[in-house]
Amino acid sequence: MSVTIYSIIAIAIAALCTFATRLVPFALFGGKKEVPQIVNYLGKVLPAAIIATLIIYCVRSVDFTSGYHGAAEISAILLTAVLHLWKSNTLISIGGGTIFYMFLIQCVFV
């Protein structure tokens, strides 16, 4: 199989899976169907759990016993949290935290 055909098939499968994940909730809970309580509960709990998991994943390799003791990472995490509490806008929060972190590691903690 040529690389072009393989790439087209891979993109088509990815597009189909993406479309299906967007379609299934509307098919299951669309119209006048009541959303199950477990789905409502997960909708409230999972975002915070996912963010906590991502924070742990991001700082897992930081050595807090040497150098700047993870000051850039902790500062960027705190700024991201403050921006999100202030503006409640995910794009501003993540973008601001990322830009701040990159500034710190490129210009301050060189």
OpenMM code with the backbone's topology and positions (N, CA, C; nanometers):
from openmm import Vec3, app, unit

residues = "MET SER VAL THR ILE TYR SER ILE ILE ALA ILE ALA ILE ALA ALA LEU CYS THR PHE ALA THR ARG LEU VAL PRO PHE ALA LEU PHE GLY GLY LYS LYS GLU VAL PRO GLN ILE VAL ASN TYR LEU GLY LYS VAL LEU PRO ALA ALA ILE ILE ALA THR LEU ILE ILE TYR CYS VAL ARG SER VAL ASP PHE THR SER GLY TYR HIS GLY ALA ALA GLU ILE SER ALA ILE LEU LEU THR ALA VAL LEU HIS LEU TRP LYS SER ASN THR LEU ILE SER ILE GLY GLY GLY THR ILE PHE TYR MET PHE LEU ILE GLN CYS VAL PHE VAL".split()
positions = [
    Vec3(0.0851, -0.1171, 0.0000),
    Vec3(0.0000, 0.0000, 0.0000),
    Vec3(0.0903, 0.1242, 0.0000),
    Vec3(0.0570, 0.2201, -0.0845),
    Vec3(0.1413, 0.3388, -0.0941),
    Vec3(0.1178, 0.4298, 0.0262),
    Vec3(0.2117, 0.5182, 0.0486),
    Vec3(0.2050, 0.6102, 0.1617),
    Vec3(0.0845, 0.7025, 0.1477),
    Vec3(0.0531, 0.7448, 0.0265),
    Vec3(-0.0600, 0.8352, 0.0038),
    Vec3(-0.1921, 0.7686, 0.0404),
    Vec3(-0.2117, 0.6471, -0.0046),
    Vec3(-0.3359, 0.5761, 0.0265),
    Vec3(-0.3447, 0.5487, 0.1759),
    Vec3(-0.2344, 0.5088, 0.2365),
    Vec3(-0.2316, 0.4854, 0.3805),
    Vec3(-0.2678, 0.6126, 0.4568),
    Vec3(-0.2135, 0.7258, 0.4143),
    Vec3(-0.2423, 0.8534, 0.4801),
    Vec3(-0.3891, 0.8914, 0.4655),
    Vec3(-0.4457, 0.8719, 0.3473),
    Vec3(-0.5875, 0.9031, 0.3248),
    Vec3(-0.6763, 0.8159, 0.4122),
    Vec3(-0.6441, 0.6878, 0.4222),
    Vec3(-0.7225, 0.5973, 0.5062),
    Vec3(-0.7105, 0.6372, 0.6538),
    Vec3(-0.5906, 0.6703, 0.6980),
    Vec3(-0.5703, 0.7108, 0.8374),
    Vec3(-0.6476, 0.8382, 0.8691),
    Vec3(-0.6455, 0.9356, 0.7797),
    Vec3(-0.7192, 1.0600, 0.8009),
    Vec3(-0.8692, 1.0345, 0.8011),
    Vec3(-0.9163, 0.9486, 0.7114),
    Vec3(-1.0593, 0.9170, 0.7062),
    Vec3(-1.1055, 0.8482, 0.8349),
    Vec3(-1.0268, 0.7562, 0.8861),
    Vec3(-1.0627, 0.6880, 1.0106),
    Vec3(-1.0623, 0.7861, 1.1269),
    Vec3(-0.9622, 0.8729, 1.1333),
    Vec3(-0.9576, 0.9733, 1.2401),
    Vec3(-1.0778, 1.0671, 1.2310),
    Vec3(-1.1136, 1.1091, 1.1105),
    Vec3(-1.2297, 1.1970, 1.0925),
    Vec3(-1.3584, 1.1267, 1.1338),
    Vec3(-1.3725, 1.0005, 1.0975),
    Vec3(-1.4918, 0.9239, 1.1336),
    Vec3(-1.5028, 0.9074, 1.2856),
    Vec3(-1.3929, 0.8765, 1.3509),
    Vec3(-1.3937, 0.8618, 1.4973),
    Vec3(-1.4257, 0.9945, 1.5654),
    Vec3(-1.3698, 1.1036, 1.5154),
    Vec3(-1.3979, 1.2350, 1.5719),
    Vec3(-1.5451, 1.2695, 1.5549),
    Vec3(-1.5980, 1.2458, 1.4369),
    Vec3(-1.7396, 1.2724, 1.4114),
    Vec3(-1.8280, 1.1868, 1.5012),
    Vec3(-1.7931, 1.0603, 1.5183),
    Vec3(-1.8737, 0.9707, 1.6009),
    Vec3(-1.8756, 1.0150, 1.7471),
    Vec3(-1.7620, 1.0600, 1.7992),
    Vec3(-1.7607, 1.1045, 1.9389),
    Vec3(-1.8429, 1.2302, 1.9587),
    Vec3(-1.8578, 1.3113, 1.8545),
    Vec3(-1.9424, 1.4306, 1.8639),
    Vec3(-2.0906, 1.3957, 1.8475),
    Vec3(-2.1206, 1.2915, 1.7705),
    Vec3(-2.2573, 1.2545, 1.7389),
    Vec3(-2.3243, 1.1727, 1.8493),
    Vec3(-2.2495, 1.0842, 1.9139),
    Vec3(-2.3074, 0.9907, 2.0105),
    Vec3(-2.3829, 1.0602, 2.1245),
    Vec3(-2.3304, 1.1649, 2.1879),
    Vec3(-2.4073, 1.2286, 2.2949),
    Vec3(-2.5419, 1.2838, 2.2484),
    Vec3(-2.5469, 1.3395, 2.1285),
    Vec3(-2.6731, 1.3912, 2.0769),
    Vec3(-2.7697, 1.2776, 2.0457),
    Vec3(-2.7177, 1.1660, 1.9976),
    Vec3(-2.8030, 1.0514, 1.9680),
    Vec3(-2.8577, 0.9891, 2.0967),
    Vec3(-2.7750, 0.9845, 2.2010),
    Vec3(-2.8190, 0.9238, 2.3265),
    Vec3(-2.9069, 1.0149, 2.4100),
    Vec3(-2.8728, 1.1443, 2.4154),
    Vec3(-2.9410, 1.2342, 2.5069),
    Vec3(-3.0155, 1.3471, 2.4370),
    Vec3(-3.0309, 1.3399, 2.3068),
    Vec3(-3.1000, 1.4450, 2.2335),
    Vec3(-3.2513, 1.4397, 2.2558),
    Vec3(-3.3175, 1.5448, 2.2145),
    Vec3(-3.4625, 1.5491, 2.2269),
    Vec3(-3.5062, 1.5703, 2.3703),
    Vec3(-3.6060, 1.4919, 2.4111),
    Vec3(-3.6641, 1.5095, 2.5447),
    Vec3(-3.6149, 1.4051, 2.6444),
    Vec3(-3.5123, 1.3314, 2.6069),
    Vec3(-3.4599, 1.2292, 2.6976),
    Vec3(-3.3901, 1.2948, 2.8156),
    Vec3(-3.4105, 1.2400, 2.9327),
    Vec3(-3.3471, 1.2907, 3.0551),
    Vec3(-3.2035, 1.2403, 3.0624),
    Vec3(-3.1118, 1.3311, 3.0925),
    Vec3(-2.9713, 1.2936, 3.1072),
    Vec3(-2.9550, 1.2210, 3.2401),
    Vec3(-2.8919, 1.1024, 3.2409),
    Vec3(-2.8741, 1.0283, 3.3657),
    Vec3(-2.7913, 1.1077, 3.4672),
    Vec3(-2.8190, 1.0831, 3.5936),
    Vec3(-2.7497, 1.1533, 3.7014),
    Vec3(-2.5994, 1.1278, 3.6996),
    Vec3(-2.5580, 1.0086, 3.6628),
    Vec3(-2.4157, 0.9779, 3.6595),
    Vec3(-2.3443, 1.0639, 3.5556),
    Vec3(-2.4100, 1.0921, 3.4431),
    Vec3(-2.3497, 1.1767, 3.3401),
    Vec3(-2.3389, 1.3203, 3.3913),
    Vec3(-2.4413, 1.3692, 3.4597),
    Vec3(-2.4345, 1.5028, 3.5198),
    Vec3(-2.3225, 1.5110, 3.6229),
    Vec3(-2.3111, 1.4073, 3.7059),
    Vec3(-2.2055, 1.4032, 3.8072),
    Vec3(-2.0676, 1.4047, 3.7434),
    Vec3(-2.0481, 1.3207, 3.6429),
    Vec3(-1.9188, 1.3157, 3.5748),
    Vec3(-1.8870, 1.4477, 3.5057),
    Vec3(-1.9887, 1.5147, 3.4537),
    Vec3(-1.9677, 1.6447, 3.3908),
    Vec3(-1.9197, 1.7499, 3.4896),
    Vec3(-1.9555, 1.7335, 3.6162),
    Vec3(-1.9116, 1.8278, 3.7189),
    Vec3(-1.7747, 1.7918, 3.7768),
    Vec3(-1.7443, 1.6640, 3.7884),
    Vec3(-1.6243, 1.6180, 3.8576),
    Vec3(-1.5042, 1.5995, 3.7646),
    Vec3(-1.5255, 1.5493, 3.6458),
    Vec3(-1.4139, 1.5141, 3.5581),
    Vec3(-1.3258, 1.6311, 3.5147),
    Vec3(-1.3792, 1.7492, 3.4839),
    Vec3(-1.2869, 1.8568, 3.4431),
    Vec3(-1.1795, 1.8865, 3.5474),
    Vec3(-1.2162, 1.8962, 3.6732),
    Vec3(-1.1167, 1.9229, 3.7777),
    Vec3(-1.0190, 1.8060, 3.7918),
    Vec3(-1.0683, 1.6839, 3.7806),
    Vec3(-0.9809, 1.5672, 3.7908),
    Vec3(-0.8824, 1.5618, 3.6739),
    Vec3(-0.9281, 1.5967, 3.5557),
    Vec3(-0.8402, 1.5959, 3.4392),
    Vec3(-0.7337, 1.7036, 3.4519),
    Vec3(-0.7718, 1.8223, 3.4973),
    Vec3(-0.6745, 1.9305, 3.5158),
    Vec3(-0.5710, 1.8900, 3.6202),
    Vec3(-0.6151, 1.8302, 3.7303),
    Vec3(-0.5209, 1.7856, 3.8332),
    Vec3(-0.4241, 1.6814, 3.7770),
    Vec3(-0.4748, 1.5894, 3.6973),
    Vec3(-0.3901, 1.4885, 3.6350),
    Vec3(-0.2886, 1.5527, 3.5406),
    Vec3(-0.3318, 1.6510, 3.4628),
    Vec3(-0.2403, 1.7196, 3.3722),
    Vec3(-0.1324, 1.7965, 3.4475),
    Vec3(-0.1685, 1.8579, 3.5592),
    Vec3(-0.0690, 1.9303, 3.6394),
    Vec3(0.0357, 1.8330, 3.6924),
    Vec3(-0.0097, 1.7215, 3.7456),
    Vec3(0.0844, 1.6216, 3.7971),
    Vec3(0.1731, 1.5688, 3.6846),
    Vec3(0.1159, 1.5451, 3.5687),
    Vec3(0.1930, 1.4972, 3.4541),
    Vec3(0.2983, 1.5994, 3.4128),
    Vec3(0.2623, 1.7269, 3.4158),
    Vec3(0.3551, 1.8321, 3.3718),
    Vec3(0.4710, 1.8534, 3.4683),
    Vec3(0.4498, 1.8322, 3.5969),
    Vec3(0.5574, 1.8578, 3.6937),
    Vec3(0.6246, 1.7292, 3.7424),
    Vec3(0.5931, 1.6181, 3.6799),
    Vec3(0.6482, 1.4902, 3.7257),
    Vec3(0.7989, 1.4822, 3.7125),
    Vec3(0.8562, 1.5507, 3.6145),
    Vec3(1.0003, 1.5409, 3.5933),
    Vec3(1.0763, 1.6627, 3.6462),
    Vec3(1.0085, 1.7503, 3.7177),
    Vec3(1.0747, 1.8694, 3.7718),
    Vec3(1.1519, 1.8284, 3.8969),
    Vec3(1.2781, 1.8688, 3.9036),
    Vec3(1.3602, 1.8403, 4.0208),
    Vec3(1.3481, 1.9577, 4.1177),
    Vec3(1.2704, 1.9384, 4.2230),
    Vec3(1.2450, 2.0443, 4.3211),
    Vec3(1.3599, 2.0602, 4.4207),
    Vec3(1.4625, 1.9763, 4.4082),
    Vec3(1.5736, 1.9833, 4.5037),
    Vec3(1.6968, 2.0534, 4.4482),
    Vec3(1.6924, 2.0943, 4.3217),
    Vec3(1.8092, 2.1596, 4.2648),
    Vec3(1.7677, 2.2764, 4.1763),
    Vec3(1.8630, 2.3584, 4.1433),
    Vec3(1.8390, 2.4706, 4.0532),
    Vec3(1.7397, 2.5709, 4.1100),
    Vec3(1.6395, 2.5993, 4.0320),
    Vec3(1.5389, 2.6967, 4.0738),
    Vec3(1.4201, 2.6323, 4.1440),
    Vec3(1.4298, 2.5041, 4.1770),
    Vec3(1.3304, 2.4305, 4.2565),
    Vec3(1.1916, 2.4339, 4.1935),
    Vec3(1.1829, 2.4354, 4.0610),
    Vec3(1.0538, 2.4336, 3.9931),
    Vec3(0.9802, 2.5660, 3.9987),
    Vec3(1.0522, 2.6758, 4.0173),
    Vec3(0.9882, 2.8072, 4.0298),
    Vec3(0.9115, 2.8454, 3.9037),
    Vec3(0.9655, 2.8155, 3.7876),
    Vec3(0.8974, 2.8509, 3.6629),
    Vec3(0.7672, 2.7731, 3.6486),
    Vec3(0.7702, 2.6449, 3.6785),
    Vec3(0.6517, 2.5613, 3.6646),
    Vec3(0.5431, 2.6025, 3.7630),
    Vec3(0.5829, 2.6204, 3.8889),
    Vec3(0.4846, 2.6587, 3.9912),
    Vec3(0.4270, 2.7968, 3.9605),
    Vec3(0.5114, 2.8903, 3.9168),
    Vec3(0.4631, 3.0243, 3.8835),
    Vec3(0.3641, 3.0204, 3.7677),
    Vec3(0.3940, 2.9420, 3.6665),
    Vec3(0.3039, 2.9325, 3.5514),
    Vec3(0.1722, 2.8659, 3.5887),
    Vec3(0.1776, 2.7645, 3.6727),
    Vec3(0.0542, 2.6990, 3.7184),
    Vec3(-0.0313, 2.7970, 3.7981),
    Vec3(0.0319, 2.8717, 3.8869),
    Vec3(-0.0424, 2.9699, 3.9673),
    Vec3(-0.1024, 3.0793, 3.8789),
    Vec3(-0.0263, 3.1292, 3.7809),
    Vec3(-0.0797, 3.2310, 3.6912),
    Vec3(-0.1970, 3.1766, 3.6112),
    Vec3(-0.1861, 3.0537, 3.5644),
    Vec3(-0.2955, 2.9928, 3.4901),
    Vec3(-0.4209, 2.9847, 3.5758),
    Vec3(-0.4061, 2.9445, 3.7014),
    Vec3(-0.5213, 2.9362, 3.7910),
    Vec3(-0.5812, 3.0739, 3.8171),
    Vec3(-0.4962, 3.1729, 3.8404),
    Vec3(-0.5465, 3.3089, 3.8663),
    Vec3(-0.6181, 3.3641, 3.7438),
    Vec3(-0.5601, 3.3448, 3.6260),
    Vec3(-0.6258, 3.3920, 3.5041),
    Vec3(-0.7605, 3.3251, 3.4838),
    Vec3(-0.7674, 3.1956, 3.5139),
    Vec3(-0.8942, 3.1259, 3.4957),
    Vec3(-0.9986, 3.1715, 3.5975),
    Vec3(-0.9575, 3.1924, 3.7208),
    Vec3(-1.0522, 3.2424, 3.8206),
    Vec3(-1.0978, 3.3845, 3.7874),
    Vec3(-1.0079, 3.4624, 3.7292),
    Vec3(-1.0390, 3.6018, 3.6980),
    Vec3(-1.1286, 3.6139, 3.5751),
    Vec3(-1.0922, 3.5467, 3.4647),
    Vec3(-1.1629, 3.5636, 3.3382),
    Vec3(-1.2564, 3.4477, 3.3024),
    Vec3(-1.2372, 3.3318, 3.3624),
    Vec3(-1.3154, 3.2113, 3.3294),
    Vec3(-1.3135, 3.1821, 3.1796),
    Vec3(-1.1973, 3.2004, 3.1195),
    Vec3(-1.1809, 3.1755, 2.9774),
    Vec3(-1.0625, 3.0807, 2.9607),
    Vec3(-1.0912, 2.9620, 2.9122),
    Vec3(-0.9882, 2.8593, 2.9008),
    Vec3(-0.8751, 2.9021, 2.8086),
    Vec3(-0.9088, 2.9659, 2.6971),
    Vec3(-0.8062, 3.0071, 2.6020),
    Vec3(-0.7101, 3.1087, 2.6638),
    Vec3(-0.7642, 3.2050, 2.7352),
    Vec3(-0.6792, 3.3051, 2.8013),
    Vec3(-0.5956, 3.2387, 2.9106),
    Vec3(-0.6555, 3.1508, 2.9866),
    Vec3(-0.5839, 3.0850, 3.0960),
    Vec3(-0.4671, 3.0018, 3.0456),
    Vec3(-0.4948, 2.9122, 2.9525),
    Vec3(-0.3905, 2.8231, 2.9028),
    Vec3(-0.2879, 2.9014, 2.8221),
    Vec3(-0.3338, 2.9915, 2.7370),
    Vec3(-0.2415, 3.0716, 2.6568),
    Vec3(-0.1528, 3.1594, 2.7427),
    Vec3(-0.2126, 3.2279, 2.8401),
    Vec3(-0.1347, 3.3142, 2.9282),
    Vec3(-0.0336, 3.2372, 3.0104),
    Vec3(-0.0755, 3.1234, 3.0649),
    Vec3(0.0161, 3.0407, 3.1430),
    Vec3(0.1303, 2.9857, 3.0597),
    Vec3(0.0998, 2.9452, 2.9372),
    Vec3(0.2032, 2.8913, 2.8492),
    Vec3(0.3031, 2.9989, 2.8082),
    Vec3(0.2518, 3.1158, 2.7702),
    Vec3(0.3404, 3.2262, 2.7317),
    Vec3(0.4290, 3.2676, 2.8494),
    Vec3(0.3694, 3.2755, 2.9674),
    Vec3(0.4454, 3.3127, 3.0867),
    Vec3(0.5535, 3.2091, 3.1176),
    Vec3(0.5187, 3.0815, 3.1074),
    Vec3(0.6158, 2.9747, 3.1328),
    Vec3(0.7305, 2.9812, 3.0325),
    Vec3(0.6979, 2.9994, 2.9054),
    Vec3(0.8031, 3.0073, 2.8040),
    Vec3(0.8925, 3.1289, 2.8273),
    Vec3(0.8344, 3.2411, 2.8671),
    Vec3(0.9143, 3.3588, 2.8990),
    Vec3(1.0094, 3.3292, 3.0146),
    Vec3(0.9575, 3.2641, 3.1181),
    Vec3(1.0404, 3.2341, 3.2350),
    Vec3(1.1581, 3.1439, 3.2003),
    Vec3(1.1332, 3.0366, 3.1261),
    Vec3(1.2421, 2.9430, 3.0983),
    Vec3(1.3378, 2.9939, 2.9908),
    Vec3(1.2932, 3.0872, 2.9069),
    Vec3(1.3798, 3.1391, 2.8014),
    Vec3(1.4572, 3.2636, 2.8442),
    Vec3(1.3986, 3.3452, 2.9333),
    Vec3(1.4593, 3.4751, 2.9668),
    Vec3(1.5006, 3.4887, 3.1124),
    Vec3(1.4273, 3.4292, 3.2042),
    Vec3(1.4541, 3.4512, 3.3461),
    Vec3(1.5413, 3.3395, 3.4041),
    Vec3(1.4961, 3.2156, 3.3925),
    Vec3(1.5674, 3.1003, 3.4500),
    Vec3(1.6519, 3.0324, 3.3432),
    Vec3(1.7466, 3.1037, 3.2895),
    Vec3(1.8299, 3.0507, 3.1807),
    Vec3(1.9436, 2.9698, 3.2374),
] * unit.nanometer
topology = app.Topology()
chain = topology.addChain("A")
for resn in residues:
    res = topology.addResidue(resn, chain)
    for name in ("N", "CA", "C"):
        topology.addAtom(name, app.Element.getBySymbol(name[0]), res)
